[in-house]
Amino acid sequence: MKFIVSAIITAALAFGLGLYFPWWTIVFAGMLTGFFIPQHWGLSFLSAFTGVFLLWGLMALFISVSNDHILAKRISMLVVKNSSPYLIILITALIGGLTSGLSASTARSLLNLFKK
């Protein structure tokens, strides 16, 4: 239950912070949930990763579908030399998930370090 709640809170914080601040503020969303929701550092990583991975993946998919994948096709030609917009959406979601997941596990590990 904590896993699902943590993933939802991380996604909500990341969405809210992303409206007003740069993309890297998802680090703070992951750190806050990793710090305040007590879980093992691995579960903390997975919950933050899952929340932001789904958030960024769905947002990128929605934006890409609404403009018929025009920009995603062009970016995929530049990055992977293949016209695959879904691969760019996957890479986008992975970057967001890894960033948030690593920040959540770092916050959990620091909390455990300072508790001792």
Secondary structure, 3 states (H helix, E strand, C coil): CHHHHHHHHHHHHHHHHHHHCCHHHHHHHHHHHHHHCCCCHHHHHHHHHHHHHHHHHHHHHHHHHHCCCHHHHHHHHHHCCCCCHHHHHHHHHHHHHHHHHHHHHHHHHHHHHHHC
